[in-house]
Amino acid sequence: MNIGFIGLGIMGESMCENIIKKHDGKVFVFDVMREKTEKLASLGAVGCENALEVARNSDIVITMVPKSEHSRAVCEEILPAMKAGKIYIDMSTIDPSVSVELSKRVKATGAQFADAPVVKSKPAAIAGTLGIYVGCDEDLFETVRPVLGFMGSNIIRMGGNGMGLVMKICHNTLVAEIQNGVNETLALASRCGIGADAFKTAISYGGGQNFYLDGQAEKIRDRDWTTAFSLENMNKDLGICAALSEEKGFPMPGMENARAVYAKGMEHGIGKEDFRATYKIVNGEVG
């Protein structure tokens, strides 16, 4: 079985590396930045000139691109190569309705489709311990699960096409709301003379302990905004959540509050920094 991987960015690069290391068959790769394709080829993959070449040579095609419009463009390009017996897994975080639209187009060729967005960031992508939320038919889930296992250690089917993405958007929105609470209380504690280390330790003694603070406190303390997951990507996800909440007629004031912080970050040009850089906004350092 040959696997194709399209989109070798911050996350896709390491996800694909794990497939190369763990998969017995060939891995065909492509990224719009040629040097990324060449890097993965140097690790044992077969570099391709375009996405269509990847799809023609692969039994399972995996895509990991930034936005809905990119998923649409890739799908349009590779659709002529899709047919019965092939599987298309889009691991991008995009609008669920767009993913459902793409699933219908892919299935019309006789191929199968799954959305499988990931949670956690670069270190987990390197370690192959990502969480993966899957939206697909039950039978297909059992087929793709071993391939997803090359990249993740916690894999769960959330329902049919689009449902993996619904769960991913809910997850990221919760992270953003927790993050906003951490930012506000840490900034207040700092103004009162409590440092980040003592704050983190004290929070761990009670019910406020959370994964975000445990993983990010030292980097916030050290003013390290090196990107593992960008502010602009989380801003995109909150925009998708806002559309979902409007579609369902369900107001989410906590989400809107976090979204306003991200909007300010985008306005002031720090979208490429890590999403923890929202601390600078809440703390009054930006804008």
C-alpha positions in Angstrom: 0.0 0.0 0.0 1.3 3.4 -1.0 0.5 6.5 1.1 0.5 10.1 -0.2 1.0 13.2 2.0 0.2 16.7 0.8 1.0 19.7 3.0 4.3 19.6 4.9 4.0 22.6 7.2 4.8 22.8 10.9 2.6 19.9 11.7 2.4 18.0 8.4 6.2 17.7 8.2 6.5 15.8 11.4 3.3 13.7 10.8 4.7 12.6 7.5 8.1 11.8 9.0 6.4 9.3 11.3 4.7 7.7 8.4 8.0 7.3 6.5 9.6 5.8 9.6 6.7 3.3 10.4 5.1 2.4 7.1 6.5 -0.5 5.0 5.3 0.9 1.6 6.2 4.0 -0.4 5.3 7.5 0.8 4.7 10.1 -1.9 4.9 13.7 -0.8 4.3 17.3 -2.1 4.3 20.8 -0.7 4.0 24.1 -2.5 7.4 25.0 -1.0 9.8 22.8 -2.9 12.4 22.7 -0.1 9.9 21.0 2.2 9.2 18.3 -0.4 12.9 17.8 -0.9 13.5 17.5 2.9 11.0 14.7 3.2 12.4 13.0 0.1 15.8 13.0 1.8 14.2 11.1 4.7 13.0 8.3 2.4 9.8 9.6 0.7 9.2 10.0 -3.0 9.0 13.7 -3.9 6.4 14.7 -6.4 5.9 17.8 -8.7 2.3 18.4 -7.7 -0.6 17.1 -5.6 -2.1 15.2 -8.6 1.1 13.1 -9.0 0.8 12.2 -5.3 -2.8 11.1 -5.7 -2.1 9.0 -8.8 0.6 7.0 -7.0 -1.2 6.5 -3.7 -3.8 4.2 -2.3 -4.4 6.5 0.7 -4.0 10.3 0.2 -3.6 12.5 3.3 -3.8 16.3 3.2 -2.7 18.7 5.9 -3.3 22.3 4.7 -4.1 25.6 6.5 -7.6 26.6 5.5 -10.9 25.6 3.8 -9.9 27.3 0.5 -6.7 25.2 0.5 -8.5 22.0 1.1 -10.9 22.9 -1.8 -8.1 23.6 -4.1 -6.2 20.4 -3.4 -9.4 18.4 -3.7 -10.1 20.0 -7.1 -6.6 19.1 -8.3 -6.6 15.5 -7.2 -10.2 14.6 -7.9 -9.3 13.1 -11.3 -7.1 10.5 -9.6 -9.7 9.4 -7.1 -11.6 6.2 -7.8 -13.0 3.1 -6.2 -10.4 1.5 -3.9 -8.7 4.8 -2.9 -9.1 6.7 0.4 -8.8 10.5 0.9 -8.1 11.6 4.5 -8.1 15.4 5.1 -6.4 16.2 8.4 -6.7 19.9 8.0 -8.8 22.0 10.4 -11.4 23.6 8.2 -15.1 24.5 8.2 -17.1 21.2 8.8 -19.6 22.2 6.1 -16.8 22.5 3.5 -15.5 19.1 4.6 -18.9 17.5 4.1 -19.1 19.2 0.6 -15.7 17.7 -0.3 -16.7 14.3 1.1 -19.6 14.2 -1.3 -17.4 15.0 -4.3 -14.9 12.4 -3.4 -17.5 9.7 -2.8 -19.0 10.4 -6.2 -15.8 9.1 -7.7 -16.1 5.8 -5.9 -13.4 6.7 -3.4 -13.9 7.0 0.4 -13.4 10.1 2.5 -12.6 10.8 6.2 -11.9 14.1 8.0 -9.3 13.5 10.7 -8.1 16.8 12.4 -5.5 16.6 15.1 -5.1 18.1 18.5 -1.9 19.0 20.5 1.0 20.7 18.7 4.5 20.3 17.3 6.1 18.2 20.0 3.3 15.6 19.8 3.5 15.6 16.0 7.2 14.8 16.4 6.6 12.1 19.0 3.7 10.6 17.0 1.3 11.1 20.0 -1.3 13.4 18.5 -5.0 13.2 19.3 -7.0 12.5 16.2 -10.8 13.1 15.8 -12.3 11.2 12.9 -15.4 11.8 10.9 -16.2 8.9 8.5 -18.2 5.7 8.0 -17.6 3.0 10.7 -16.1 0.5 8.3 -13.7 3.1 6.9 -12.6 4.0 10.4 -11.3 0.5 11.0 -9.4 0.6 7.7 -7.7 4.0 8.3 -7.1 3.6 12.0 -3.7 1.8 11.6 -2.5 4.6 9.3 -3.6 7.3 11.7 -1.8 5.3 14.4 1.5 6.2 12.7 0.8 9.8 13.8 -1.3 9.6 16.9 -1.8 7.7 20.1 -5.4 8.7 20.9 -7.8 8.2 18.0 -11.6 8.5 18.3 -14.4 8.3 15.7 -16.9 11.1 16.4 -19.5 10.2 13.8 -20.0 10.7 10.0 -18.2 13.1 7.7 -17.7 16.5 9.3 -18.0 15.3 12.9 -14.3 15.1 13.5 -14.0 18.7 12.6 -17.0 19.7 14.8 -15.2 18.1 17.7 -11.9 19.8 16.8 -13.5 23.2 16.7 -15.2 22.6 20.1 -11.8 21.4 21.5 -9.9 24.4 20.3 -12.6 26.8 21.4 -12.4 25.4 24.9 -8.6 25.7 24.9 -8.9 29.4 23.9 -11.4 30.1 26.7 -9.2 28.3 29.2 -6.2 30.2 27.9 -8.0 33.5 28.3 -8.8 32.7 31.9 -5.1 31.7 32.5 -4.0 35.0 30.9 -6.2 37.1 33.0 -5.5 35.5 36.3 -1.8 35.2 35.7 -1.6 38.8 34.7 -3.5 39.8 37.9 -1.3 37.6 40.1 1.8 39.1 38.5 0.6 42.6 39.3 0.2 41.5 42.9 3.7 40.2 43.1 3.2 36.5 42.3 5.5 35.1 39.6 4.6 32.6 36.9 6.3 29.6 38.6 4.6 30.2 42.0 1.3 30.8 40.2 1.6 27.5 38.3 2.5 25.5 41.4 -0.3 27.1 43.5 -2.9 26.4 40.8 -1.8 22.8 40.7 -2.9 22.4 44.3 -6.6 23.1 43.5 -9.3 22.6 40.9 -7.9 25.2 38.5 -5.0 23.0 37.3 -5.1 22.7 33.5 -3.1 21.3 30.6 -2.6 24.7 29.0 -1.0 26.4 32.1 1.1 23.3 32.9 2.6 23.4 29.4 2.9 27.1 28.8 3.7 28.8 32.1 7.5 28.7 31.7 7.4 30.0 28.1 5.1 32.9 29.1 7.5 33.6 31.9 10.5 33.6 29.5 8.6 35.7 26.9 9.1 32.9 24.4 6.6 33.3 21.5 8.3 30.7 19.2 5.5 29.2 17.1 4.3 25.7 17.7 0.6 26.6 16.9 0.1 30.1 15.5 -2.2 32.8 16.8 -3.6 33.2 13.3 -4.6 29.5 13.1 -6.5 29.7 16.4 -8.1 32.9 15.2 -9.3 31.0 12.1 -10.7 28.2 14.3 -12.6 30.6 16.5 -14.1 32.1 13.4 -15.3 28.7 12.4 -16.8 28.2 15.9 -18.6 31.6 15.6 -20.2 30.5 12.4 -21.3 27.2 13.9 -22.8 28.9 17.0 -24.7 31.2 14.7 -25.9 28.4 12.5 -27.2 26.5 15.6 -28.7 29.6 17.2 -26.5 29.1 20.3 -24.8 32.2 21.7 -21.3 31.6 23.2 -20.2 34.8 25.1 -17.0 33.1 26.4 -16.0 32.2 22.9 -16.7 35.7 21.7 -14.6 37.2 24.4 -11.6 35.0 23.5 -12.2 35.7 19.8 -12.0 39.5 20.5 -8.5 38.9 22.0 -7.4 37.0 18.9 -8.8 39.7 16.7 -6.7 42.3 18.5 -3.6 40.1 18.0 -4.3 39.9 14.3 -4.9 43.7 14.1 -1.5 44.4 15.8 0.5 42.0 13.5 1.4 39.1 15.9 -0.6 36.5 14.0 2.5 34.5 13.1 3.6 34.2 16.8 2.6 31.3 19.0 -1.0 31.4 20.3 0.2 31.9 23.8 1.3 35.4 22.7 -2.3 36.3 23.5 -0.9 36.9 27.0 0.7 40.1 25.7 -2.7 41.3 24.6 -4.5 40.6 27.9 -1.6 42.0 29.8 -1.7 45.3 28.0 1.6 44.9 26.2 0.1 44.9 22.7 -2.3 47.6 21.5 
